[in-house]
Amino acid sequence: MRDKLESEVYNSKIFQWLKSDNMIFYDSDYIFIKYPYSENLDLIYGNYLSYVGIGSSLKYAGIYDKEKNVLFAIDYNLKNALKLSWDDKIFKDLSELELGLISKLNTCINDYVYQNKEEFYKAVNDYKGYVDVSDIESDFIRGKTNYKYNTNISKISNEDILKYLDHEEYVFDWAFDYIQKNKKYIGENLKDNDVKNEYLTSILNNKNHPLHKAREIRISLEKIAASTVHVYIYKNDIAFDFKYDKTSLMNSVSNSYISTYNMSASDRREYEKQFGKYTDFNFNDIYKIEYRNKPIYVDRNYENSLKKEYTL
């Protein structure tokens, strides 16, 4: 079906006109004109034929690649004239072109940075690197194992898209210009990552670090499809258990405290009787989590201490 549709589009009168030397196309409904943007590209403008007159204007309708015989980013009028519905995705729209170019720019810049690190280190020779310990600890709990420089270009202009469609090597021109303007920023990011990785590695290598427990809890929660879980805590020499929202627990386990807000009202009232109002708990207090009456996390140190106490 799609092949038939594409065949009809590429054999249409509009495509015959696009490939011709004629600058104007019109039928009973639409008028379109070609503006030669470059040797390879034509910009298409058009409107309903009935709208053409004194005070009216032609609107952008699409981009035509003469060499590849393909349209890009076509508007509603041109889609209608080609008898395409809004859901027919034969040609890339503007957002697809933008995302594709951004992806290539980021890849190009990242590849250059990692192949030429010394160039950026020299640009920030006296910079020592900065680390936010709390951010690194939170990232560790969320599964981070390494910090790597990653360019994150998020916005480009329509003119950039046109230049790329006209000349694919424009990626390298844009990336080179970005690198030259941001050499110091990139160098500082590389040094920051070096300091971060040093601290992150120290946590990873220290299996007795308490954050390994928080990481294990989060991983166990990620593995199950559940809305709530059964949480067991041991706090102030008191054992207490309650139901808790899984997603909230997973997102809060890296915090210094876990709010009682996501308990049921009855569990929260009982919790306040045991531990007082306005008191929270944290991952250190958790010794077991169950889902459907089956343990998904057990603090082995707590379990071993109970066994030892029972033996005595």
Disulfide bonds with the S-S distance in Angstrom:
none
